[in-house]
Each structure stands twice: as structure tokens, then as C-alpha cells.
């Protein structure tokens, strides 16, 4: 290939594939981007995004969300089912599948819901949906009833599909909006206790022991969750988990009275953040997912108490993690690519294809939400200085983003 760029080659990225990337770079006329500071990575994979369509296209569309993903270096994403209609039957799933086929510029894999309309009252038609979904989740809501989750695990195991669990005990929320920590107490906010997350993680792990299901924990944020999952893996349970960039580089001392700091689960204490970093380093945490959750400007303009939960992350994930974890030596670049690409694809059976993304690691900029391709602009990283700029992304041999 031309230029001085390095091709990053994790184990599944063999010589033949590296050669095909070289051919694709030439075919797409991308040699102009290959500078001494450029690196070619395999396409990133995010197993937890919200593209809001069908039902809430004023927040995000599959077209805008997939373009934002491509700009962030992603070539595959998995979309959560809190939509309208909820993908709880093949007919409802088909609405989303048609939109994906018509407007996605990268690979988009939908989840089916665990329960009908994500209400937690009756299981969705898991068997009929299985051929068209990556797994099952009621993300945005925890499955409150133990027996409901157990039955879901039994049926999902028979189908060879993972359960991706949003772990949240509603009885412990008490109207909280941020972590029940020092900032909440100092500013008079109702807090969300850590047990609302780790209590359901513990319950579900008991069910995994009983059912043998493939179980994936979404967006963990507490030190207790890390410890529970570490011990479950030591037992040999079929368990994986993810955390988000904001949980790894922020704690609740960094909060501000602004809706762009409100997400679910919340940013927690410095002790929790350190436990998450340690869990990432020792392999307890398998992958980083953004939980990209766009909303309208009005919905995020009501402060911490009244804004809706959710922030965007696809366009900032890699440069934030590279700048604040890799460059200081906390995390190796190889490990970052493992948790952003290799591990999520392995766990969810997503093939790499001829997908790659080219980054200039020396490019320095400031996060400006007004530049986002996503319709959502709420990010806790606005104004942060970052290193790394995506120059191009190629999915299935086709150029899907070019700076």
C-alpha cells in the first residue's frame, strides 16, 4: 500500500485481509490520507446504540445515526428496541428492517425485545424473531420479574441468542437523576443508588447458573457489578459485559447542572470509575459500547432533574478513549481496538468483512457538538481537547465516510 501508514493487525486480521485493505484503499482513492501519523484499524463495532427509528425520528434516524457511526470509525452497530413499534414480533421487526435496508450506510443489527412492548408483562415472540435479531433486550428498562427473566433465558438459550440485560431495579430508583454520591448531596439532587444496578446483576447471574444462558450485561457503572461479573467468569459462566466511555474517564465530581450530564446509569464515583478501568484491563469488561442515545435539544435543555436520560457518543468514543486512556499509558492501543472491535464481534457473531477505518492520531481538536452528524448534540465531552481524527471509513469495501 502507499504512504507510511501502519495497518493495525489483531489476530483475526490476517495477511490476506491486510492485502485486501490495501487494494480497497487504492480503489477508493484514499492514499491522500496515508500520512506518517495515520493508522488503519479494523472497523469498530458498537453493540449498544439507539437510532430511534421507527417512532422517534426527530431524535435520530437510521440514516443520520449510521452516518455518525461511520464518522466515528464504526462499521457495525446493534440497535436497541425501545422504538415504536417495539420489535416484539416479526411484523414489528420488519418495519425497522426495511428502514435499515433503505437508509443505513453501515451494518446495522437490531435486537428484539424480551417482553411485549418492553412492558415486562409477557414475553415477546422470541422464536419467530430469532432469525432477524442479534439478541434480545429490554434496554431502557430492567426486567423486574425474576420468573420472566428466567423464562426468557431458557428460550433464548434454545435459540442460540444472547440476552443483553439493562440491569435496573425500579424499586430502588426513588426518582433519582444522578448517582447517589457527593455531588447529589451537595446540590440537593435525588440520587440513584448503586444497588439498583448491581442487585439485578446478582439476580441474573443466579439465573445464568440455573439456565446456562448466554448473558451480556449492558453499560455497567458500579464497582460491585465489576466484582460480581469477575467472579461469575471465574466460575465459567457464559457472561460478558460492556461499559461506556463516559464511565471510564469521568466521575460524579465532574458533573454540571446541565442535561448533557444525565444518562442511565449515571456517572458514578471515582472509586467506581477506577474499578471499571481495572475491570477493562483484566478482561472482566469485554467491550466498550457508547449507549449512543440521542434526544432533541429541547428534551436535553431542562437541567439534571428534568432532562431525559441519554447522551450521544459514536463520534467521540475513540478519540476520547485514545486521548484520556491510551496516551497517558493507562491502556494500550491494542487493548482499545480489542474492546472496540474484536471482542464485540466475537461475542455477537458479527463478521469483520472488508471493513476498516483510517485515523490521524496526531490531529488535535476540541469536541464541538454542532459539528456532529448525529441529530443528537448532548455530550458530556463538549469542549474537551482530543487527539485523533477519523479520515475515512470503509464498510464492505465501500467508502462510507471521508473527512
HUTA-V434328 format. One record per pair of residues at least 24 apart in sequence whose C-alpha atoms are under 10 Angstrom apart, sorted by the first residue. I is the first residue (numbers start at 0). GAP is how many residues later the second one is. D is the distance in whole Angstrom. If there is no record, write none. Layout:
# HUTA-V434328
I|GAP|D  I|GAP|D
This chain:
# HUTA-V434328
0|24|8  0|25|8  0|30|8  0|33|9  1|24|8  1|28|10  1|29|6  1|30|9  1|31|10  1|32|7  1|33|10  2|28|7  2|29|8  2|30|9  2|31|5  2|32|6  2|33|7  2|35|9  3|27|10  3|30|6  3|31|6  3|32|5  3|33|8  3|34|8  3|35|9  4|26|10  4|28|9  4|29|5  4|30|6  4|31|6  4|32|7  4|33|5  4|34|6  4|35|7  4|353|9  4|354|10  4|355|9  5|28|9  5|29|9  5|30|8  5|31|9  5|32|7  5|33|5  5|34|6  5|35|9  5|352|10  6|31|9  6|32|6  6|33|5  6|34|7  6|35|9  6|349|10  6|351|9  7|31|7  7|32|6  7|33|5  7|34|7  7|325|10  7|326|8  7|329|9  7|348|10  8|31|9  8|32|8  8|33|8  8|325|9  8|328|10  9|31|9  9|32|9  9|324|8  9|325|10  9|327|8  9|328|8  9|331|10  9|332|8  10|327|10  10|331|9  11|30|10  11|330|8  11|340|9  12|28|10  12|29|8  12|329|10  12|339|9  16|335|10  16|336|9  16|337|7  16|338|10  17|24|10  17|336|9  17|338|10  19|334|7  19|335|10  19|377|9  20|333|7  20|334|8  20|335|8  20|373|9  20|376|8  22|374|9  23|330|8  23|331|10  23|332|10  23|370|8  23|372|10  23|373|6  23|374|8  23|375|9  24|331|10  24|333|10  24|367|10  24|369|9  24|372|9  24|373|10  24|374|9  26|370|9  26|371|9  26|372|10  27|366|9  27|369|8  27|370|8  27|371|7  28|370|9  29|328|9  29|361|9  29|362|8  29|369|9  29|372|9  31|359|10  32|325|8  32|326|9  32|327|8  32|357|10  32|358|7  32|359|8  32|369|10  32|370|9  33|324|8  33|325|9  33|326|9  33|357|9  34|324|10  34|325|8  35|324|9  35|325|10  35|326|9  36|322|8  36|323|5  36|324|6  36|325|6  36|326|9  36|351|10  37|320|7  37|321|5  37|322|4  37|323|6  37|324|8  37|325|10  37|350|9  37|351|9  37|352|9  37|353|9  38|318|8  38|319|6  38|320|5  38|321|7  38|322|7  38|351|10  38|352|10  39|316|7  39|317|6  39|318|5  39|319|6  39|320|9  39|351|10  39|352|9  39|353|9  40|32|9  40|296|8  40|300|9  40|314|9  40|315|6  40|316|5  40|317|6  40|318|8  40|352|9  41|31|9  41|32|9  41|33|9  41|295|8  41|296|10  41|298|10  41|299|7  41|300|9  41|310|8  41|311|9  41|312|9  41|313|6  41|314|4  41|315|6  41|316|9  41|351|10  41|352|9  41|353|10  42|27|9  42|29|10  42|30|6  42|31|5  42|32|5  42|33|7  42|294|9  42|297|9  42|298|7  42|299|9  42|309|7  42|310|9  42|311|9  42|312|5  42|313|4  42|314|5  42|315|9  42|350|7  42|351|8  42|352|8  42|353|10  43|25|9  43|26|9  43|28|8  43|29|6  43|30|4  43|31|6  43|32|7  43|33|9  43|274|9  43|293|8  43|294|9  43|295|9  43|296|6  43|297|5  43|298|8  43|300|9  43|301|9  43|308|9  43|311|9  43|312|8  43|313|8  43|349|10  44|24|9  44|28|9  44|29|6  44|30|6  44|31|5  44|32|6  44|33|8  44|62|9  44|63|10  44|242|9  44|243|9  44|244|8  44|292|10  44|294|9  44|295|6  44|296|5  44|297|8  44|298|9  44|299|6  44|300|7  44|305|9  44|307|9  45|28|7  45|29|9  45|30|6  45|31|5  45|32|6  45|33|9  45|62|10  45|196|10  45|241|9  45|242|7  45|243|5  45|244|7  45|245|8  45|246|9  45|268|8  45|293|10  45|294|7  45|295|8  45|298|7  45|299|9  46|29|8  46|30|5  46|31|5  46|32|7  46|33|9  46|61|10  46|62|9  46|63|10  46|64|10  46|87|9  46|117|10  46|171|9  46|195|9  46|240|9  46|241|9  46|242|6  46|243|8  46|244|8  46|293|10  46|294|10  46|297|7  46|298|9  46|300|10  46|301|8  46|303|10  47|29|7  47|30|6  47|31|6  47|32|7  47|62|10  47|63|9  47|91|9  47|116|9  47|170|8  47|171|9  47|194|9  47|195|10  47|196|10  47|240|9  47|241|6  47|242|6  47|243|5  47|244|7  47|245|9  48|28|7  48|29|6  48|30|5  48|31|6  48|32|10  48|59|10  48|61|10  48|240|8  48|241|7  48|242|5  48|243|5  48|244|7  48|245|9  48|263|9  48|264|9  48|265|8  49|27|9  49|28|8  49|29|5  49|30|6  49|31|8  49|32|8  49|33|9  49|60|10  49|89|10  49|240|10  49|241|7  49|242|6  49|243|5  49|244|7  49|260|10  49|262|9  50|26|10  50|27|9  50|28|6  50|29|8  50|30|9  50|31|10  50|32|9  50|57|10  50|241|8  50|242|8  50|243|8  50|323|9  50|324|10  51|27|9  51|28|9  51|29|9  51|30|8  51|31|6  51|32|9  51|44|10  51|241|8  51|242|8  51|243|9  52|26|10  52|28|10  52|29|9  52|30|7  52|31|8  52|32|9  52|42|9  52|43|7  52|46|8  52|47|9  53|27|10  53|28|10  53|29|6  53|30|6  53|31|7  53|32|9  53|33|10  53|38|10  53|39|10  53|41|7  53|42|6  53|43|10  53|45|8  54|27|9  54|28|6  54|29|4  54|30|7  54|31|9  54|41|10  55|26|10  55|27|7  55|28|7  55|239|9  55|240|10  56|26|10  56|238|10  56|239|10  56|318|9  57|236|9  57|237|8  57|238|7  57|317|8  57|318|9  58|234|9  58|235|6  58|236|5  58|237|5  58|238|9  58|240|9  58|315|9  58|316|6  58|317|6  58|318|10  59|233|9  59|234|6  59|235|7  59|236|9  59|314|7  59|315|5  59|316|7  60|38|9  60|39|10  60|42|9  60|43|9  60|233|10  60|313|9  60|314|8  61|34|9  61|37|7  61|38|6  61|39|10  61|40|9  61|41|6  61|42|6  61|43|9  61|44|10  61|46|9  61|312|10  62|36|9  62|37|8  62|39|9  62|40|5  62|41|5  62|42|7  62|43|9  62|310|10  62|311|9  63|39|9  63|40|8  63|41|9  63|308|10  63|309|6  63|310|6  63|311|7  63|312|10  64|38|10  64|39|8  64|40|9  64|41|10  64|227|9  64|228|10  64|229|9  64|247|10  64|249|9  64|308|8  64|309|6  64|310|8  64|311|9  65|34|9  65|37|8  65|38|6  65|39|6  65|40|6  65|41|8  65|42|8  65|248|9  65|307|9  65|308|8  65|334|9  66|36|10  66|37|8  66|38|7  66|39|8  66|247|10  66|248|10  66|305|10  66|306|7  66|307|7  66|333|8  66|334|7  67|37|10  67|244|10  67|245|9  67|246|6  67|247|6  67|248|10  67|304|7  67|305|5  67|306|5  67|307|9  67|308|10  67|333|9  68|36|9  68|37|8  68|223|10  68|244|9  68|245|5  68|246|6  68|247|10  68|304|9  68|305|8  68|324|10  68|331|10  68|332|9  69|35|8  69|36|7  69|244|9  69|245|8  69|287|9  69|303|10  69|320|9  69|322|8  69|323|6  69|324|8  69|325|9  69|329|10  69|330|6  69|331|6  69|332|9  70|243|8  70|244|6  70|245|9  70|286|9  70|301|9  70|302|8  70|303|10  70|318|9  70|319|6  70|320|8  70|321|7  70|322|7  70|329|8  70|330|6  70|331|8  70|332|8  71|241|9  71|242|6  71|243|4  71|244|7  71|245|7  71|246|7  71|247|9  71|285|9  71|287|10  71|301|10  71|317|9  71|318|7  71|319|10  71|320|9  71|321|8  71|329|9  72|241|8  72|242|8  72|243|10  72|244|9  72|245|8  72|282|10  72|283|8  72|284|5  72|285|8  72|286|8  72|316|10  72|317|7  72|318|9  72|319|8  72|320|6  72|321|9  72|322|10  72|327|10  72|328|9  73|32|8  73|33|9  73|240|8  73|241|9  73|244|10  73|266|9  73|267|9  73|281|9  73|282|8  73|283|8  73|319|8  73|320|9  73|321|9  74|30|8  74|31|5  74|32|6  74|33|8  74|266|10  74|277|9  74|278|9  74|279|10  74|280|6  74|281|8  74|282|8  74|318|8  74|319|7  74|320|6  74|321|9  74|325|9  75|29|10  75|30|6  75|31|5  75|32|6  75|33|8  75|265|9  75|268|10  75|269|9  75|274|8  75|275|9  75|276|9  75|279|9  75|319|8  76|29|8  76|30|6  76|31|5  76|32|6  76|33|8  76|212|9  76|237|10  76|267|10  76|268|10  76|273|9  77|29|9  77|30|6  77|31|5  77|32|5  77|33|7  77|55|9  77|56|7  77|57|9  77|211|10  77|270|9  77|272|10  78|29|7  78|30|6  78|31|5  78|32|6  78|33|9  78|54|10  78|55|9  78|60|10  78|212|9  78|213|10  79|29|9  79|30|7  79|31|6  79|32|8  79|33|8  79|55|10  79|56|9  79|57|7  79|58|8  79|59|6  79|60|9  79|84|10  79|211|9  79|212|10  79|213|10  80|29|7  80|30|6  80|31|6  80|32|6  80|33|9  80|36|9  80|37|8  80|55|9  80|56|7  80|57|7  80|58|7  80|59|9  81|29|10  81|30|10  81|31|8  81|35|8  81|36|7  81|55|9  81|56|7  81|57|7  81|58|7  81|59|9  82|30|10  82|34|9  82|35|10  83|33|9  84|32|8  85|26|8  85|27|7  85|29|9  85|30|8  85|31|5  85|32|7  85|38|10  85|52|10  86|24|8  86|25|5  86|26|6  86|27|9  86|28|10  86|29|9  86|30|8  86|31|9  86|37|9  86|38|9  86|42|8  86|46|9  86|49|10  87|24|6  87|25|5  87|26|7  87|27|7  87|28|6  87|29|7  87|30|8  87|35|9  87|36|5  87|37|6  87|38|8  87|40|9  87|41|8  87|48|10  88|24|9  88|27|8  88|28|10  88|35|7  88|36|6  88|37|8  88|38|9  88|39|7  88|40|6  88|41|10  89|35|8  89|36|9  89|37|10  89|38|6  89|39|5  89|40|9  89|41|9  89|42|8  89|43|10  90|37|10  90|38|9  91|37|10  92|36|8  92|39|8  92|40|9  93|35|10  93|38|9  96|35|8  96|36|10  103|296|10  104|289|10  104|290|8  104|293|9  104|294|9  104|295|6  104|296|9  105|249|10  105|287|10  105|288|9  105|289|6  105|290|8  105|292|9  105|293|10  105|294|7  105|295|10  106|243|9  106|288|8  106|289|9  107|26|10  108|24|7  108|25|6  108|26|9  108|239|10  108|241|9  109|24|6  109|25|8  109|26|9  110|24|5  110|25|5  110|26|6  110|27|9  110|28|9  110|51|10  110|52|10  110|53|9  111|24|5  111|25|6  111|26|8  111|51|10  112|24|5  112|25|5  112|26|8  112|50|10  112|51|10  113|24|5  113|25|9  113|29|8  113|34|9  113|35|8  113|38|7  113|39|9  113|42|9  113|49|8  113|50|9  113|51|9  114|28|8  114|33|9  114|34|9  114|37|9  117|24|9  117|25|8  118|24|8  118|25|10  119|24|7  119|25|7  119|28|8  119|29|9  120|24|9  120|27|8  121|26|8  121|30|10  122|25|7  122|26|9  122|28|8  122|29|7  122|32|10  123|28|9  125|26|8  125|29|7  125|30|7  125|33|8  125|35|10  126|28|8  126|29|8  126|31|9  126|32|7  129|26|9  129|29|7  129|30|9  129|31|7  130|28|9  130|30|10  132|28|9  133|27|7  133|28|8  133|29|10  133|30|10  133|214|7  133|215|8  133|216|9  134|24|10  134|25|9  134|26|5  134|27|5  134|28|6  134|29|7  134|79|10  134|80|10  134|81|10  134|213|8  135|25|7  135|26|6  135|27|5  135|28|6  135|29|8  135|79|10  135|80|10  136|25|9  136|26|6  136|27|5  136|28|6  136|29|7  136|79|10  136|81|9  137|25|9  137|26|8  137|27|7  137|28|7  137|29|10  138|25|8  138|26|7  138|27|5  138|28|9  138|29|10  138|79|8  138|152|10  139|25|9  139|26|6  139|27|9  139|28|9  139|124|8  139|125|10  139|169|9  139|170|10  140|24|9  140|25|6  140|26|8  140|27|7  140|28|9  140|29|9  141|24|5  141|25|5  141|26|5  141|27|6  141|28|8  141|54|10  141|55|9  141|58|8  142|24|8  142|25|8  142|26|8  142|27|9  142|57|9  142|61|10  143|24|8  143|25|7  143|26|7  143|27|9  143|56|8  144|24|10  145|54|9  145|57|8  145|58|8  145|61|8  146|60|9  148|54|10  148|55|8  148|58|8  148|59|10  149|54|8  149|56|10  149|57|6  149|58|8  149|60|9  149|61|7  149|63|9  150|56|10  150|60|9  151|59|10  151|61|9  152|51|9  152|54|8  152|55|8  152|57|10  152|58|7  152|59|8  152|60|5  152|61|8  152|62|8  153|53|9  153|54|9  153|56|9  153|57|6  153|58|8  153|59|7  153|60|10  154|56|10  154|58|9  155|57|7  155|58|8  155|59|10  156|54|8  156|55|7  156|56|5  156|57|7  156|58|9  157|55|9  159|53|9  159|54|8  160|52|9  160|53|7  160|54|9  160|187|9  161|51|7  161|52|5  161|53|6  161|54|7  161|76|10  161|77|9  161|78|10  161|185|9  161|186|8  162|50|8  162|51|6  162|52|5  162|53|6  162|54|8  162|55|10  162|76|10  163|50|9  163|51|6  163|52|5  163|53|6  163|54|6  163|76|9  163|77|9  163|78|10  164|35|9  164|36|9  164|39|9  164|50|7  164|51|6  164|52|5  164|53|6  164|54|9  164|76|9  165|31|8  165|34|9  165|35|9  165|50|9  165|51|7  165|52|5  165|53|8  165|54|9  165|98|10  165|99|9  166|28|10  166|29|8  166|30|5  166|31|7  166|32|8  166|33|5  166|34|6  166|35|9  166|36|10  166|37|9  166|50|7  166|51|7  166|52|9  166|53|8  166|58|10  166|98|9  167|26|10  167|27|9  167|28|5  167|29|5  167|30|8  167|31|8  167|32|6  167|33|8  167|96|9  167|97|8  168|26|8  168|27|5  168|28|7  168|29|9  168|30|7  168|31|6  168|32|10  169|26|7  169|27|10  170|25|8  171|24|5  171|25|9  171|27|10  172|24|10  174|130|9  175|90|10  175|128|10  175|129|8  176|84|10  176|85|7  176|86|8  176|87|8  176|88|9  176|89|8  176|127|7  176|128|6  176|129|8  176|130|9  176|131|9  176|132|8  177|74|8  177|77|9  177|83|9  177|84|7  177|85|8  177|86|8  177|87|8  177|88|5  177|89|7  177|90|8  177|126|8  177|127|8  177|131|10  178|72|9  178|73|7  178|83|10  178|84|10  178|85|10  178|86|8  178|87|5  178|88|6  178|89|5  178|90|8  179|72|9  179|86|9  179|87|10  179|88|8  179|89|9  180|71|7  180|72|9  180|87|7  180|88|7  181|70|8  181|71|7  181|86|10  181|87|8  182|68|10  182|69|6  182|70|6  182|71|9  182|72|7  182|73|9  182|85|10  182|86|9  183|68|9  183|69|10  183|71|9  186|70|9  188|115|9  188|116|7  189|115|8  190|75|9  191|72|9  191|73|8  191|74|8  191|76|9  192|29|10  192|72|10  192|73|10  192|75|9  193|27|8  193|28|6  193|29|9  193|30|8  193|31|9  193|71|9  193|72|9  193|74|8  193|75|10  193|78|10  194|27|9  194|29|8  194|30|9  195|69|9  196|24|8  196|25|8  196|27|9  196|28|7  196|68|8  197|24|7  197|25|9  197|26|6  197|27|5  197|28|9  197|29|10  197|30|8  197|31|10  198|25|9  198|26|8  198|29|10  199|25|9  200|24|7  200|25|10  200|27|8  200|28|8  201|26|7  201|27|9  201|30|10  204|24|8  204|27|7  204|32|8  204|33|10  204|34|8  205|26|9  207|24|9  207|29|7  207|30|8  207|31|8  208|26|9  208|27|9  208|28|7  208|29|9  211|25|7  211|26|7  211|27|10  212|24|9  212|25|7  212|26|9  213|24|5  213|25|6  213|26|8  213|133|10  214|24|5  214|25|6  214|26|8  215|24|5  215|25|5  215|26|8  215|70|10  215|131|9  215|132|10  216|24|4  216|25|6  216|26|9  216|68|10  217|24|6  217|25|7  217|26|9  217|47|10  217|70|10  217|71|8  217|73|9  218|24|4  218|25|6  218|26|10  218|28|9  218|45|9  218|46|7  218|47|10  218|68|10  218|69|8  218|70|7  218|71|8  218|72|7  219|24|8  219|27|8  219|45|8  219|46|10  219|56|8  219|65|9  220|25|10  220|26|6  220|27|9  220|43|9  220|44|7  220|45|7  220|46|7  220|47|7  220|48|9  220|51|7  220|52|8  220|54|9  220|55|7  221|25|9  221|43|9  221|44|10  221|45|9  221|46|7  221|47|8  221|49|9  221|50|5  221|51|8  221|52|10  221|53|8  221|54|7  222|45|9  222|46|9  222|48|7  222|49|5  222|50|8  222|51|8  222|52|5  222|53|7  222|54|10  222|55|10  222|56|9  223|48|8  223|51|9  223|52|10  224|47|10  224|50|9  224|51|9  224|54|10  225|46|9  225|49|7  225|50|7  225|51|10  225|52|9  225|53|6  225|54|9  225|58|7  225|59|8  226|48|9  226|49|10  226|52|8  226|57|9  227|56|10  228|50|9  228|55|7  228|56|8  229|49|8  229|52|9  229|53|9  229|54|5  229|55|8  230|53|9  231|52|10  232|50|10  232|51|8  233|50|10  238|45|10  238|47|10  238|108|10  239|43|10  239|44|8  239|45|7  239|46|6  239|47|8  239|103|10  239|104|10  239|107|8  240|42|10  240|43|8  240|44|5  240|45|6  240|46|7  240|47|9  240|48|10  240|103|10  240|106|10  241|34|10  241|38|9  241|42|9  241|43|6  241|44|6  241|45|5  241|46|5  241|47|6  241|48|9  241|49|10  241|97|9  241|102|9  242|33|8  242|34|10  242|36|10  242|37|9  242|42|7  242|43|9  242|44|7  242|45|5  242|46|6  242|47|8  242|48|9  243|32|10  243|43|9  243|44|5  243|45|5  243|46|5  243|47|7  243|48|9  243|69|9  243|73|9  243|77|10  244|43|7  244|44|7  244|45|6  244|46|9  244|68|8  244|71|9  244|72|6  244|73|9  244|75|7  244|76|7  244|79|10  244|80|10  245|27|9  245|44|8  245|65|10  245|67|9  245|71|9  245|74|9  245|75|9  245|133|9  245|134|8  245|135|8  246|25|8  246|26|6  246|27|9  246|29|8  246|30|9  247|24|9  247|25|6  247|26|8  247|27|9  247|28|6  247|29|6  247|30|10  247|32|9  247|40|9  247|72|10  247|73|8  247|76|9  247|77|9  248|24|7  248|25|9  248|27|10  248|28|9  248|71|8  248|72|8  248|75|7  248|76|8  249|24|10  249|130|9  249|131|10  253|126|9  254|49|9  254|125|8  255|47|9  255|48|8  255|124|9  256|45|9  256|46|6  256|47|6  256|48|9  257|42|8  257|43|7  257|44|8  257|45|5  257|46|5  257|47|9  257|48|10  257|49|8  257|120|10  257|122|9  258|38|10  258|39|10  258|40|8  258|41|5  258|42|6  258|43|6  258|44|4  258|45|5  258|46|8  258|47|8  258|48|5  258|49|8  258|50|8  258|51|9  258|52|9  258|119|8  258|120|9  258|121|9  259|37|10  259|40|6  259|41|8  259|42|10  259|43|8  259|44|8  259|47|8  259|48|9  259|49|9  259|50|8  259|51|6  259|52|9  259|117|9  259|118|5  259|119|5  259|120|5  259|121|9  259|122|9  260|39|9  260|42|9  260|43|7  260|46|10  260|48|9  260|49|8  260|50|8  260|117|8  260|118|7  260|119|5  260|120|9  261|38|9  261|41|8  261|42|6  261|43|9  261|44|9  261|45|7  261|46|7  261|47|5  261|48|6  261|49|7  261|116|9  261|117|9  261|118|9  262|28|9  262|30|9  262|41|9  262|44|10  262|45|8  262|46|4  262|47|4  262|48|6  262|49|10  262|116|10  262|117|10  263|27|9  263|29|10  263|44|9  263|45|6  263|46|7  263|47|9  264|44|9  264|45|9  265|43|9  265|44|10  276|48|9  276|53|8  276|54|9  277|52|10  279|51|9  279|55|9  279|56|9  279|59|8  280|49|9  280|50|7  280|51|9  280|54|8  280|55|10  282|52|10  282|56|9  284|54|8  285|52|9  285|53|6  285|54|9  285|56|10  285|57|6  285|58|8  285|61|9  286|48|10  286|49|9  286|50|9  286|51|8  286|52|4  286|53|6  286|54|8  286|55|9  286|56|6  286|57|6  286|58|10  286|60|10  287|29|9  287|30|10  287|33|10  287|48|9  287|49|10  287|50|9  287|51|6  287|52|6  287|53|9  287|55|9  287|56|8  288|24|9  288|25|9  288|28|9  288|50|9  288|51|7  288|55|9  289|24|6  289|25|10  289|26|9  289|27|7  289|50|10  291|25|10  291|82|10  291|84|9  291|87|10  292|83|8  292|84|10  292|85|9  292|86|10  293|80|8  293|81|7  293|82|4  293|83|7  293|84|7  293|85|9  294|79|10  294|80|8  294|81|5  294|82|8  294|83|8  295|79|8  295|80|6  295|81|8  295|82|9  296|78|9  296|79|7  296|80|7  296|81|8  298|79|10  299|76|9  299|77|9  299|78|7  300|77|9  309|66|10  309|68|8  309|69|9  310|65|8  310|66|8  310|67|5  310|68|5  310|69|8  310|70|10  311|57|9  311|60|10  311|62|8  311|63|9  311|64|6  311|65|7  311|66|6  311|67|6  311|68|9  311|69|10  312|59|10  312|61|9  312|63|9  312|64|9  312|65|9  312|66|7  312|67|9  312|68|9  313|58|10  313|59|10  313|60|9  314|52|9  314|54|9  314|56|10  314|57|7  314|58|8  314|59|8  314|74|10  314|75|9  315|51|8  315|52|10  315|53|10  315|56|9  315|63|9  315|65|8  315|66|10  315|70|9  315|72|10  315|73|10  316|64|10  317|41|10  317|68|10  317|69|9  317|70|8  317|71|9  317|72|9  318|40|10  318|42|8  318|44|10  318|45|10  318|46|10  318|48|10  318|66|9  318|67|6  318|68|6  318|69|5  318|70|7  318|71|9  319|47|9  319|61|8  319|64|8  319|65|9  319|66|6  319|67|8  319|68|9  320|65|9  320|66|10  320|67|10  321|39|9  321|64|8  321|65|7  321|66|7  322|38|9  322|41|10  322|62|8  322|63|6  322|64|6  322|65|8  323|61|10  323|62|8  323|63|9  326|60|9  351|43|9  351|44|9  352|42|8  352|43|6  352|44|8  353|40|8  353|41|6  353|42|5  353|43|5  353|44|9  354|38|8  354|39|5  354|40|5  354|41|6  354|42|6  354|43|8  354|44|10  355|36|9  355|37|6  355|38|5  355|39|7  355|40|9  355|41|9  355|42|10  355|43|10  356|33|7  356|34|8  356|35|6  356|36|4  356|37|6  356|38|9  356|42|10  356|43|10  356|44|9  356|45|10  357|31|9  357|32|6  357|33|5  357|34|5  357|35|6  357|36|9  357|44|9  358|29|6  358|30|6  358|31|5  358|32|5  358|33|7  358|34|9  359|27|8  359|28|5  359|29|5  359|30|6  359|31|7  359|32|10  360|25|10  360|26|6  360|27|4  360|28|6  360|29|9  360|30|10  361|24|10  361|25|6  361|26|6  361|27|8  362|24|6  362|25|5  362|26|6  362|27|9  363|24|6  363|25|8  364|24|8
